[in-house]
């Protein structure tokens, strides 16, 4: 592993400082992207397209604030376009959309991100680490405040067909007027089984505001069983998730399709 004064860590520190300068108060955000960021990054000039989808089959059906659309029986579809900027750098652009029973189709906002990732070792035995900074505008039906920002850390390793990744996440409501971020944690453990397939577990925890973290029963805790396939330019991540605590949706189905983009 590189020393903490390496360029990657300095760049991560700059991104943290930028995000920390944004103001906002915590609020619940719709999970238009249920994903653990691992070692994937575009090569310079490479373009990509991912379609993020999820559907809450059993979830909250009452609003947390005036104007919110509860997640129960909502299908979310979010195209993500990405491009490699330089070695270890890429950027992405999202268009979150949704279909709700009785409400029709909606465009729920726009988001943009920039990611820095460093990977040391081989494809089968490696350590990777980096940071992703995202800023977005959201409609009132999915976020109490219009402008939001997220800083996501990426730390993981691959060894002997196993992959373990952690994403500590800080989220700000930029237009909310406060400075305390929400804290989330996303974890993933998977195992390659040959011919491009892998199986694993992903866990997502919404822990509350940084100055007042929730106990287990008060936080949203969800676990997904996932299957992945990668081959001939296509990537697929399929999962079914269970919410363990009252704030979490009880059953969610998700899929991510990586499509060759020329």
Helices and strands as residue ranges (DSSP letters): H 7-20, E 47-58, E 74-86, E 89-100, E 104-107, E 109-121, E 125-138, E 147-159, E 162-173, E 182-194, E 197-209, E 212-213, G 216-218, E 220-231, E 234-243, E 251-259
